[in-house]
């Protein structure tokens, strides 16, 4: 069997090994050869590839291409090639010889029309035939804006593909879209010209040595890390890229993308997947690595506006006005700083905060990934008696130092009170101590510290991976779209958010410091002045107290949203405590929708005295979708409340909308099943508290004006039809709701002002306005409205 295994492995690697057969000729075409990226990194990367691979059986030709006319293009390319450099350990004479060979193999050509691409293909084929070589393949590097991708891809596909038996690889630079839809459109376009295995989407951070070391480090130290790399031991993970420079000269790009699209959606998210993914048995298995990264995306908890803080350096709008000729009144809302709180809802990482942060015009240039471990040790002796760097009371952390900062280079740091890491000695070496250097509050001597034996540029590493067909360092279409699914909603919600202004550099002080509680992120320091012009003297929350009044002859509590939610949460807890004290249990029926989300979060994160162990949770209504569907009310309850509290699983009562692999089929008798469960567990079918909302059409629960079911009659639980999708719903009936000891109706937002006014004037007309039929027969009704819903 071992012989068969070897044969299978050889067959699987055949496509990549073709590039290494003797006499194989590789043509590399750099599109955008005279641009900034090519001048700064790509030509040097290609030269390094040539140094690494020349003499190993391959022949090469390098074609710099652009829209520029031949003469001018040749001059610009020659200027870019002047700065090529060799590794420090290469002899000058050998370096000069190799550089001369590379220059002879490099030529410029204008690629503008289909005919230009046909001529390039003909030249490559002629050169190969003339030298009696076999064509191994062609690499096209797209160092051009994405709007040019489609035309170039069409021309390559129709006129410049290599012949049978040779491979094609196309390398794509970000941005890969602006949001999910644009990324999907671009991916569809490219897929019409190229196979997935032919495309290499570059995220150059995956080529940075410290980032590229994350998976190998986890693999080589698997025995130690298996017990540490989880929610029981990790306090938090920080993924940070700070920049000193601002966006001057790049405002046209920055206005369209901003810091989240520029850095967080791609670089930092990719790093997050490397830290958080389940480790495959074989980290060299490209397909397994990519699948495990995709599983991380699937486990990411959806981001909300409250998951982010954003800022903008003060001179940014002025730079935009100057560079883009905007009027003096123009103020940009584009963030140049962002902090994002990410949670991963799986068994390994549940509850562990992942903090992603990046910004321009900050106090330093540095990038790092820091895994901070929980510390449960308590040391009796004073710090002066601790064994240097070994005390269990010192911070315990692992840091992948991406570059710059006080260290100035890539590094791997592991606290000495954790373990001595295993790293490959041929590529990583222990650093010498620098007594004056402190990192994350501790001297360098507190860490086992390693730096690369030889520093290599990210693009050199990635070009080598492209040549050797290593796809695990690149972004697949599936992972790209999964990333945009995660980021697009929060980008949309922040589109009109006014970022906090900051002066830039060291003057920022503590202005951008932020803190997190539960799923919410907020700046630690209140901003003392409004630096952007805004609407006049609107009242602020502190101008009002909680207002008590009457609405439809029942008590009304009105306040600003934050105070209102706090008051309602306090009232629910007080009711629960009283019920448990008297009867030993508390039956709470909750509505779905967006209004209760903040309430669920408040109950989960701010009410530690709540008697959850004695609470039964019921649903007022449910959409007829599987309970795992994001549109399910139960799924909302799970995401925002259940996963954060300790309530016995047998006290949770989801509505049975999905029985026998069918949704709300009458013959499955889901309504009768739920009614029987209520009757069996809730005394007199009288809930201790029912939480309702009110729709803009006057509906409540899932009782709608145009669907008379549940407005009267004996049936306690009914199937109803909603005017919006998904149409079919299950709901408690009005008679059952009115048997409750207390009913709370939560109404929030200016959009509810009109229906609030209307319902205040109507009588008991549930067939027109179902909410008007809510009146507990022997219990209490209390309305909770924020000022916008009540006063407009």
LODREN-604199 format. One line per 10 residues: their letters; for each residue y, x, z of C-alpha. Coordinates in nm, 2 decimals. Layout:
# LODREN-604199
A) Y:X:Z  ...
This chain:
# LODREN-604199
XXXXXXXXXX) 0.00:0.00:0.00  0.24:0.29:0.07  0.20:0.39:-0.30  0.30:0.04:-0.41  0.60:0.05:-0.18  0.72:0.37:-0.33  0.69:0.23:-0.68  0.88:-0.08:-0.58  1.16:0.12:-0.42  1.18:0.34:-0.73
XXXXXXXXXX) 1.21:0.03:-0.96  1.49:-0.12:-0.74  1.69:0.20:-0.76  1.64:0.26:-1.13  1.97:0.11:-1.24  2.17:0.34:-1.02  1.95:0.65:-1.09  2.03:0.62:-1.46  2.37:0.77:-1.38  2.20:1.08:-1.26
XXXXXXXXXX) 1.96:1.15:-1.55  2.02:1.48:-1.73  2.27:1.48:-2.02  2.41:1.13:-1.91  2.77:1.10:-2.02  3.01:0.90:-1.81  3.35:0.79:-1.94  3.61:0.70:-1.67  3.91:0.50:-1.79  4.20:0.47:-1.55
XXXXXXXXXX) 4.42:0.17:-1.64  4.77:0.21:-1.50  4.73:0.59:-1.52  5.10:0.66:-1.48  5.16:0.43:-1.18  5.22:0.51:-0.82  4.87:0.46:-0.70  4.73:0.68:-0.97  4.98:0.95:-0.91  4.93:0.95:-0.53
XXXXXXXXXX) 4.55:0.90:-0.50  4.34:0.81:-0.80  4.38:1.13:-1.02  4.31:1.34:-0.71  4.01:1.12:-0.64  3.87:1.15:-0.99  3.92:1.53:-0.97  3.72:1.54:-0.65  3.45:1.33:-0.81  3.44:1.59:-1.09
XXXXXXXXXX) 3.42:1.88:-0.84  3.13:1.70:-0.66  2.93:1.60:-0.97  3.00:1.86:-1.24  2.69:2.08:-1.31  2.45:1.82:-1.17  2.34:1.69:-1.51  2.64:1.47:-1.60  2.91:1.52:-1.86  3.24:1.35:-1.81
XXXXXXXXXX) 3.55:1.24:-2.00  3.86:1.10:-1.83  4.09:0.86:-2.02  4.43:0.78:-1.87  4.55:0.45:-2.01  4.87:0.24:-1.99  5.10:0.03:-2.20  5.34:0.33:-2.23  5.38:0.48:-2.58  5.15:0.79:-2.64
XXXXXXXXXX) 5.41:1.07:-2.62  5.59:0.94:-2.31  5.26:0.84:-2.15  5.11:1.19:-2.21  5.41:1.35:-2.04  5.39:1.12:-1.74  5.02:1.18:-1.70  5.06:1.56:-1.73  5.32:1.54:-1.45  5.07:1.34:-1.23
XXXXXXXXXX) 4.80:1.60:-1.29  5.01:1.89:-1.18  4.96:1.81:-0.82  4.58:1.82:-0.82  4.44:2.03:-0.53  4.10:2.17:-0.44  3.92:2.17:-0.10  4.05:2.44:0.14  3.72:2.63:0.14  3.72:2.67:-0.25
XXXXXXXXXX) 3.81:3.01:-0.39  4.15:3.00:-0.58  3.99:3.14:-0.90  3.71:2.88:-0.89  3.97:2.61:-0.82  4.18:2.72:-1.12  3.87:2.72:-1.35  3.76:2.37:-1.24  4.12:2.23:-1.27  4.14:2.37:-1.63
XXXXXXXXXX) 3.81:2.21:-1.72  3.93:1.87:-1.58  4.25:1.89:-1.77  4.07:1.96:-2.09  3.84:1.65:-2.03  4.14:1.42:-1.96  4.35:1.26:-2.23  4.61:0.98:-2.24  4.59:0.68:-2.47  4.79:0.36:-2.51
XXXXXXXXXX) 4.58:0.05:-2.44  4.77:-0.26:-2.55  4.58:-0.45:-2.82  4.22:-0.54:-2.89  4.24:-0.27:-3.17  4.33:-0.01:-2.91  4.02:-0.10:-2.70  3.80:-0.09:-3.02  3.94:0.25:-3.10  3.87:0.38:-2.75
XXXXXXXXXX) 3.51:0.26:-2.77  3.46:0.42:-3.11  3.61:0.75:-2.98  3.37:0.76:-2.68  3.07:0.68:-2.90  3.18:0.95:-3.16  3.22:1.21:-2.88  2.88:1.14:-2.74  2.71:1.15:-3.08  2.89:1.47:-3.17
XXXXXXXXXX) 2.77:1.65:-2.85  2.42:1.50:-2.88  2.44:1.32:-2.54  2.31:1.00:-2.40  2.57:0.75:-2.27  2.50:0.68:-1.90  2.79:0.44:-1.85  3.16:0.36:-1.83  3.39:0.30:-1.53  3.72:0.11:-1.59
XXXXXXXXXX) 3.96:0.14:-1.29  4.21:-0.15:-1.29  4.52:0.01:-1.12  4.73:-0.27:-1.26  4.88:-0.60:-1.12  4.63:-0.89:-1.10  4.81:-1.10:-1.36  4.70:-0.84:-1.62  4.33:-0.86:-1.52  4.23:-1.14:-1.75
XXXXXXXXXX) 4.36:-0.98:-2.08  4.21:-0.64:-2.00  3.88:-0.79:-1.89  3.86:-0.99:-2.22  3.93:-0.68:-2.43  3.67:-0.47:-2.24  3.41:-0.74:-2.27  3.47:-0.80:-2.64  3.55:-0.45:-2.76  3.47:-0.18:-2.51
XXXXXXXXXX) 3.14:-0.24:-2.34  2.89:0.05:-2.36  2.58:0.01:-2.57  2.23:-0.10:-2.46  2.08:0.11:-2.18  2.42:0.21:-2.04  2.60:0.05:-1.74  2.95:-0.08:-1.70  3.15:-0.08:-1.37  3.49:-0.23:-1.34
XXXXXXXXXX) 3.70:-0.14:-1.03  3.96:-0.39:-0.91  4.25:-0.33:-0.67  4.39:-0.59:-0.43  4.56:-0.84:-0.41  4.27:-1.06:-0.50  4.46:-1.38:-0.50  4.73:-1.53:-0.28  4.51:-1.80:-0.11  4.17:-1.96:-0.15
XXXXXXXXXX) 4.25:-2.15:-0.47  4.41:-1.86:-0.65  4.13:-1.62:-0.54  3.87:-1.87:-0.67  4.06:-1.90:-1.00  4.07:-1.52:-1.04  3.71:-1.48:-0.95  3.60:-1.75:-1.20  3.81:-1.58:-1.47  3.65:-1.24:-1.40
XXXXXXXXXX) 3.30:-1.38:-1.38  3.34:-1.51:-1.74  3.36:-1.15:-1.85  3.16:-0.95:-1.60  2.84:-0.98:-1.40  2.88:-0.96:-1.02  2.70:-0.63:-1.00  2.95:-0.48:-1.25  3.25:-0.55:-1.03  3.37:-0.33:-0.75
XXXXXXXXXX) 3.66:-0.48:-0.55  3.83:-0.20:-0.36  3.95:-0.22:0.00  4.05:0.14:0.05  4.02:0.11:0.43  3.64:0.09:0.38  3.67:0.44:0.24  3.86:0.58:0.55  3.63:0.81:0.74  3.65:0.64:1.08
XXXXXXXXXX) 3.59:0.30:0.93  3.31:0.42:0.71  3.15:0.56:1.03  3.14:0.22:1.22  2.80:0.11:1.09  2.63:0.45:1.09  2.76:0.50:1.45  2.62:0.17:1.56  2.29:0.25:1.39  2.26:0.61:1.53
XXXXXXXXXX) 2.34:0.48:1.88  2.14:0.16:1.85  1.93:0.21:2.16  2.23:0.25:2.39  2.45:-0.01:2.22  2.19:-0.28:2.19  2.25:-0.38:2.55  2.63:-0.32:2.54  2.75:-0.46:2.21  2.79:-0.82:2.32
XXXXXXXXXX) 2.99:-1.08:2.52  2.84:-0.98:2.85  2.98:-0.63:2.83  3.27:-0.63:2.58  3.61:-0.75:2.72  3.80:-0.74:2.39  3.82:-0.58:2.05  4.16:-0.46:1.91  4.20:-0.38:1.54  4.54:-0.24:1.48
XXXXXXXXXX) 4.75:-0.09:1.20  5.11:0.00:1.28  5.36:0.14:1.04  5.70:0.30:1.10  5.83:0.24:0.75  5.98:-0.09:0.64  5.94:-0.28:0.32  6.24:-0.13:0.14  6.17:-0.10:-0.23  5.87:-0.33:-0.20
XXXXXXXXXX) 6.04:-0.66:-0.11  5.93:-0.83:-0.44  5.57:-0.78:-0.34  5.63:-0.84:0.03  5.81:-1.17:-0.03  5.50:-1.30:-0.21  5.24:-1.17:0.03  5.38:-1.07:0.37  5.20:-0.87:0.64  4.90:-1.11:0.69
XXXXXXXXXX) 4.80:-1.11:0.32  4.89:-0.74:0.28  4.69:-0.61:0.58  4.51:-0.86:0.80  4.33:-1.09:0.54  4.16:-0.79:0.38  4.17:-0.45:0.57  4.15:-0.58:0.93  3.91:-0.86:0.85  3.67:-0.62:0.67
XXXXXXXXXX) 3.68:-0.40:0.98  3.61:-0.70:1.20  3.30:-0.78:1.01  3.17:-0.42:1.05  3.22:-0.44:1.43  3.09:-0.79:1.47  2.80:-0.82:1.23  2.44:-0.82:1.33  2.30:-0.47:1.25  2.03:-0.48:0.98
XXXXXXXXXX) 1.71:-0.29:1.05  1.81:-0.06:0.76  2.19:-0.01:0.73  2.13:0.16:0.39  2.01:-0.18:0.25  2.32:-0.29:0.07  2.21:-0.65:0.02  2.13:-0.69:0.39  2.47:-0.54:0.50  2.66:-0.78:0.27
XXXXXXXXXX) 2.46:-1.08:0.39  2.52:-0.99:0.76  2.89:-0.96:0.69  2.89:-1.30:0.53  2.73:-1.44:0.84  3.02:-1.32:1.05  3.26:-1.52:0.82  3.05:-1.83:0.87  3.07:-1.79:1.25  3.45:-1.74:1.27
XXXXXXXXXX) 3.63:-2.01:1.46  3.90:-2.17:1.24  4.25:-2.03:1.30  4.54:-2.26:1.41  4.91:-2.21:1.43  4.87:-2.13:1.80  4.63:-1.84:1.71  4.92:-1.63:1.57  5.25:-1.48:1.66  5.48:-1.35:1.38
XXXXXXXXXX) 5.79:-1.14:1.36  6.03:-1.00:1.11  6.25:-0.68:1.14  6.62:-0.77:1.14  6.73:-0.60:0.82  6.45:-0.75:0.61  6.64:-1.05:0.48  6.93:-0.83:0.39  6.70:-0.60:0.19  6.55:-0.90:0.01
XXXXXXXXXX) 6.90:-1.03:-0.08  6.99:-0.69:-0.22  6.67:-0.61:-0.41  6.60:-0.96:-0.54  6.97:-1.07:-0.59  6.94:-1.36:-0.35  7.26:-1.54:-0.23  7.42:-1.44:0.10  7.29:-1.76:0.26  6.93:-1.67:0.20
XXXXXXXXXX) 6.71:-1.60:0.50  6.34:-1.51:0.44  6.06:-1.66:0.65  5.82:-1.38:0.54  5.65:-1.21:0.85  5.66:-0.83:0.86  5.47:-0.84:1.19  5.17:-1.05:1.30  4.93:-1.07:1.59  4.63:-1.29:1.54
XXXXXXXXXX) 4.36:-1.40:1.80  4.02:-1.44:1.64  3.70:-1.58:1.81  3.35:-1.57:1.67  3.13:-1.86:1.77  2.79:-1.70:1.80  2.57:-1.59:2.08  2.67:-1.23:2.07  3.05:-1.27:2.07  3.12:-1.62:2.22
XXXXXXXXXX) 3.44:-1.59:2.42  3.53:-1.23:2.33  3.89:-1.21:2.19  3.93:-1.00:1.87  4.29:-0.91:1.84  4.42:-0.82:1.49  4.77:-0.68:1.47  4.99:-0.51:1.21  5.35:-0.47:1.13  5.63:-0.27:0.97
XXXXXXXXXX) 5.92:-0.10:1.13  5.73:-0.05:1.45  5.75:0.25:1.70  5.47:0.46:1.55  5.23:0.50:1.25  4.87:0.46:1.37  4.55:0.28:1.29  4.25:0.22:1.52  3.97:0.00:1.63  3.92:-0.02:2.01
XXXXXXXXXX) 3.63:-0.18:2.18  3.72:-0.22:2.55  3.42:-0.28:2.78  3.42:-0.48:3.10  3.42:-0.28:3.42  3.26:-0.43:3.73  3.26:-0.11:3.93  3.45:-0.07:4.25  3.50:0.29:4.38  3.55:0.33:4.75
XXXXXXXXXX) 3.70:0.68:4.74  4.06:0.74:4.62  4.11:0.86:4.26  4.17:1.22:4.35  3.80:1.24:4.46  3.66:1.09:4.14  3.45:1.32:3.92  3.67:1.41:3.63  3.62:1.16:3.34  3.28:1.04:3.48
XXXXXXXXXX) 3.39:0.78:3.74  3.26:0.43:3.67  3.60:0.30:3.77  3.78:0.46:3.48  3.83:0.24:3.16  3.53:0.23:2.93  3.60:0.22:2.56  3.49:0.32:2.21  3.77:0.40:1.97  3.74:0.45:1.59
XXXXXXXXXX) 4.07:0.62:1.53  4.15:0.56:1.16  4.44:0.81:1.14  4.79:0.92:1.22  4.93:0.86:1.57  4.93:1.14:1.83  4.58:1.26:1.71  4.71:1.28:1.35  4.36:1.26:1.20  4.04:1.04:1.19
XXXXXXXXXX) 3.84:1.06:1.51  3.56:0.90:1.71  3.62:0.86:2.08  3.37:0.74:2.34  3.45:0.73:2.72  3.25:0.99:2.91  3.15:0.73:3.16  2.98:0.53:2.89  2.73:0.76:2.71  2.73:1.08:2.49
XXXXXXXXXX) 2.71:0.95:2.13  2.49:1.07:1.86  2.68:1.17:1.54  2.56:1.36:1.23  2.66:1.73:1.30  2.70:1.81:0.93  2.99:1.56:0.90  3.14:1.52:1.26  3.22:1.79:1.51  3.34:1.79:1.87
XXXXXXXXXX) 3.72:1.83:1.91  3.88:2.09:2.12  4.06:1.96:2.43  4.44:1.91:2.40  4.55:1.89:2.77  4.89:1.74:2.69  4.74:1.45:2.48  4.69:1.11:2.63  4.52:0.82:2.44  4.52:0.46:2.57
XXXXXXXXXX) 4.65:0.58:2.91  4.38:0.85:2.96  4.37:1.23:2.88  4.16:1.33:2.57  3.92:1.51:2.82  3.81:1.16:2.93  3.64:1.11:2.60  3.36:1.26:2.39  3.59:1.32:2.10  3.48:1.40:1.74
XXXXXXXXXX) 3.66:1.46:1.42  3.53:1.50:1.06  3.41:1.85:0.97  3.60:1.80:0.64  3.87:1.54:0.60  3.83:1.34:0.28  4.07:1.09:0.12  3.95:0.73:0.11  3.97:0.70:-0.27  3.76:1.01:-0.31
XXXXXXXXXX) 3.49:0.86:-0.10  3.51:0.52:-0.28  3.50:0.67:-0.63  3.19:0.86:-0.53  3.03:0.54:-0.40  3.12:0.36:-0.73  2.97:0.65:-0.93  2.65:0.63:-0.71  2.63:0.25:-0.73  2.68:0.20:-0.36
XXXXXXXXXX) 2.82:-0.16:-0.33  2.82:-0.19:0.05  3.17:-0.03:0.06  3.32:-0.31:-0.17  3.41:-0.67:-0.15  3.17:-0.92:-0.32  3.30:-1.25:-0.46  3.12:-1.45:-0.19  3.28:-1.24:0.09  3.62:-1.25:-0.07
XXXXXXXXXX) 3.62:-1.63:-0.09  3.48:-1.66:0.26  3.77:-1.46:0.39  4.03:-1.68:0.21  3.86:-1.99:0.34  3.92:-1.85:0.69  4.28:-1.73:0.63  4.43:-2.00:0.40  4.48:-2.28:0.67  4.67:-2.06:0.91
XXXXXXXXXX) 4.88:-1.91:0.63  4.97:-2.26:0.52  5.06:-2.36:0.88  5.28:-2.06:0.93  5.46:-2.10:0.59  5.76:-2.27:0.76  5.75:-2.09:1.09  6.06:-1.89:1.18  5.94:-1.54:1.27  6.08:-1.36:1.58
XXXXXXXXXX) 6.34:-1.11:1.48  6.30:-0.75:1.61  6.54:-0.45:1.56  6.27:-0.20:1.45  6.13:0.12:1.58  6.16:0.22:1.95  6.43:-0.04:2.00  6.17:-0.31:1.98  6.09:-0.25:2.35  5.87:-0.53:2.48
XXXXXXXXXX) 6.00:-0.79:2.23  5.68:-0.81:2.03  5.43:-0.79:2.33  5.21:-1.09:2.33  4.94:-1.24:2.55  4.65:-1.48:2.50  4.51:-1.77:2.70  4.20:-1.95:2.56  4.26:-1.98:2.19  4.64:-1.96:2.21
XXXXXXXXXX) 4.86:-1.66:2.15  5.22:-1.63:2.26  5.49:-1.37:2.30  5.51:-1.24:2.65  5.89:-1.23:2.65  6.11:-1.53:2.58  6.36:-1.46:2.31  6.71:-1.48:2.47  6.91:-1.55:2.16  6.85:-1.73:1.83
XXXXXXXXXX) 6.92:-1.47:1.56  6.86:-1.70:1.26  7.09:-1.99:1.21  6.91:-2.31:1.30  6.99:-2.68:1.35  7.28:-2.74:1.60  7.24:-2.83:1.96  6.91:-3.02:1.96  6.79:-3.10:2.31  6.53:-2.86:2.45
XXXXXXXXXX) 6.24:-2.96:2.67  6.40:-2.85:2.99  6.68:-3.11:2.93  6.44:-3.39:3.01  6.20:-3.48:3.29  5.89:-3.69:3.25  6.01:-4.04:3.18  5.84:-4.34:3.34  5.90:-4.68:3.19  5.72:-4.99:3.05
XXXXXXXXXX) 5.57:-5.05:2.70  5.41:-5.38:2.61  5.42:-5.47:2.98  5.21:-5.17:3.08  5.31:-4.83:3.23  5.46:-4.58:2.99  5.48:-4.20:3.05  5.70:-4.01:2.80  5.78:-3.64:2.78  5.79:-3.34:2.55
XXXXXXXXXX) 5.44:-3.27:2.41  5.36:-2.98:2.64  5.46:-3.17:2.96  5.29:-3.49:2.83  4.96:-3.32:2.77  4.98:-3.15:3.11  5.05:-3.48:3.28  4.77:-3.66:3.10  4.52:-3.38:3.18  4.63:-3.40:3.55
XXXXXXXXXX) 4.58:-3.78:3.55  4.23:-3.75:3.39  4.13:-3.49:3.65  4.26:-3.70:3.94  4.07:-4.01:3.81  3.75:-3.80:3.77  3.77:-3.66:4.12  3.82:-4.01:4.27  3.52:-4.15:4.06  3.29:-3.87:4.16
XXXXXXXXXX) 3.39:-3.90:4.53  3.32:-4.27:4.52  3.02:-4.31:4.28  2.89:-3.96:4.23  2.97:-3.96:3.86  3.26:-4.00:3.61  3.22:-4.17:3.26  3.48:-4.06:3.01  3.50:-4.19:2.66  3.70:-3.98:2.42
XXXXXXXXXX) 3.86:-4.05:2.07  3.86:-3.80:1.79  4.14:-3.69:1.55  4.41:-3.43:1.59  4.61:-3.57:1.88  4.36:-3.50:2.16  4.30:-3.14:2.05  4.58:-3.00:2.27  4.45:-3.22:2.56  4.09:-3.08:2.52
XXXXXXXXXX) 4.23:-2.73:2.52  4.43:-2.80:2.83  4.13:-2.95:3.01  3.91:-2.66:2.91  4.15:-2.38:3.00  4.37:-2.51:3.28  4.15:-2.74:3.50  3.90:-2.54:3.69  3.86:-2.80:3.96  3.74:-3.06:3.71
XXXXXXXXXX) 3.40:-3.21:3.82  3.23:-3.14:3.49  2.89:-3.12:3.64  2.91:-3.49:3.73  3.09:-3.60:3.42  2.93:-3.80:3.13  3.11:-3.76:2.80  3.10:-4.04:2.55  3.26:-4.09:2.21  3.49:-4.38:2.13
XXXXXXXXXX) 3.43:-4.35:1.76  3.27:-4.12:1.50  3.28:-4.06:1.13  2.95:-4.11:0.95  2.89:-3.75:0.87  2.64:-3.50:1.02  2.74:-3.39:1.37  2.77:-3.03:1.24  3.02:-3.13:0.98  3.38:-3.01:1.05
XXXXXXXXXX) 3.50:-3.37:1.00  3.28:-3.49:1.28  3.47:-3.60:1.60  3.18:-3.45:1.80  3.23:-3.12:1.62  3.60:-3.12:1.72  3.50:-3.20:2.08  3.25:-2.91:2.07  3.50:-2.66:1.93  3.79:-2.74:2.16
XXXXXXXXXX) 3.62:-2.86:2.48  3.25:-2.85:2.52  3.19:-2.48:2.44  3.44:-2.38:2.71  3.31:-2.59:3.00  2.99:-2.62:3.19  2.87:-2.98:3.15  2.50:-3.06:3.16  2.37:-3.11:2.81  2.21:-3.44:2.92
XXXXXXXXXX) 2.55:-3.57:3.02  2.68:-3.54:2.66  2.64:-3.85:2.45  2.72:-3.81:2.08  2.71:-4.13:1.86  2.38:-4.16:1.67  2.53:-4.17:1.32  2.27:-3.94:1.17  1.92:-4.08:1.21  1.61:-4.04:0.99
XXXXXXXXXX) 1.82:-3.81:0.76  2.05:-4.10:0.68  2.41:-4.17:0.78  2.49:-4.50:0.96  2.22:-4.70:0.79  2.21:-5.04:0.95  1.83:-5.05:0.95  1.83:-4.74:1.18  2.01:-4.95:1.45  2.23:-4.66:1.56
XXXXXXXXXX) 2.49:-4.91:1.71  2.22:-5.08:1.92  2.08:-4.74:2.04  2.42:-4.63:2.16  2.49:-4.97:2.32  2.16:-4.95:2.50  2.24:-4.60:2.63  2.57:-4.71:2.76  2.42:-5.02:2.93  2.15:-4.80:3.09
XXXXXXXXXX) 2.38:-4.53:3.23  2.73:-4.69:3.28  2.75:-4.96:3.55  2.84:-5.29:3.40  2.92:-5.09:3.07  3.25:-5.02:3.23  3.38:-4.67:3.16  3.59:-4.50:3.42  3.84:-4.39:3.16  3.87:-4.45:2.78
XXXXXXXXXX) 4.11:-4.23:2.58  4.25:-4.39:2.27  4.50:-4.30:2.00  4.71:-4.52:1.77  4.72:-4.48:1.39  5.03:-4.53:1.17  4.87:-4.86:1.06  4.81:-4.98:1.41  4.44:-4.90:1.42  4.28:-4.76:1.74
XXXXXXXXXX) 3.93:-4.60:1.78  3.78:-4.68:1.44  3.89:-5.04:1.45  4.10:-5.12:1.14  4.32:-5.41:1.04  4.12:-5.47:0.71  3.78:-5.43:0.89  3.73:-5.72:1.14  3.41:-5.58:1.29  3.45:-5.49:1.66
XXXXXXXXXX) 3.77:-5.68:1.72  3.58:-5.96:1.90  3.23:-6.08:1.95  2.94:-5.96:2.17  2.84:-5.65:1.99  2.95:-5.35:2.21  2.92:-5.08:1.93  2.99:-5.16:1.56  3.00:-5.01:1.21  3.34:-5.03:1.05
XXXXXXXXXX) 3.51:-4.92:0.73  3.82:-4.69:0.72  4.07:-4.69:0.44  4.05:-4.31:0.43  3.75:-4.09:0.37  3.48:-4.08:0.50  3.50:-4.46:0.49  3.21:-4.55:0.71  3.26:-4.52:1.09  3.09:-4.61:1.41
XXXXXXXXXX) 3.31:-4.74:1.70  3.32:-4.89:2.04  3.43:-5.26:2.01  3.75:-5.39:2.16  3.56:-5.61:2.41  3.37:-5.30:2.54  3.69:-5.09:2.55  3.86:-5.37:2.76  3.58:-5.35:3.02  3.70:-5.00:3.12
XXXXXXXXXX) 3.86:-4.93:3.46  4.14:-4.74:3.29  4.25:-4.70:2.93  4.49:-4.42:2.83  4.66:-4.44:2.48  4.80:-4.11:2.36  5.06:-4.13:2.09  5.23:-3.82:1.95  5.46:-3.71:1.67  5.76:-3.84:1.48
XXXXXXXXXX) 5.53:-3.99:1.22  5.42:-4.25:1.49  5.78:-4.36:1.56  5.78:-4.66:1.32  5.44:-4.81:1.43  5.55:-4.75:1.80  5.86:-4.96:1.74  5.67:-5.23:1.55  5.38:-5.26:1.81  5.64:-5.29:2.09
XXXXXXXXXX) 5.75:-5.62:1.93  5.42:-5.79:1.84  5.21:-6.01:2.06  4.83:-6.02:2.09  4.74:-5.98:1.72  4.44:-5.75:1.69  4.34:-5.86:1.34  4.68:-5.73:1.22  4.73:-5.45:1.47  4.40:-5.36:1.65
XXXXXXXXXX) 4.59:-5.16:1.91  4.76:-5.48:2.03  4.42:-5.61:2.14  4.38:-5.33:2.40  4.42:-5.49:2.74  4.16:-5.41:3.01  4.04:-5.73:3.17  4.03:-5.59:3.52  4.15:-5.23:3.47  4.47:-5.05:3.39
XXXXXXXXXX) 4.63:-4.96:3.06  4.87:-4.66:3.05  5.06:-4.54:2.74  5.13:-4.16:2.70  5.40:-4.10:2.43  5.59:-3.79:2.35  5.97:-3.82:2.29  5.93:-3.80:1.91  5.70:-4.10:1.90  5.90:-4.30:2.15
XX) 6.26:-4.21:2.07  6.23:-4.07:1.72
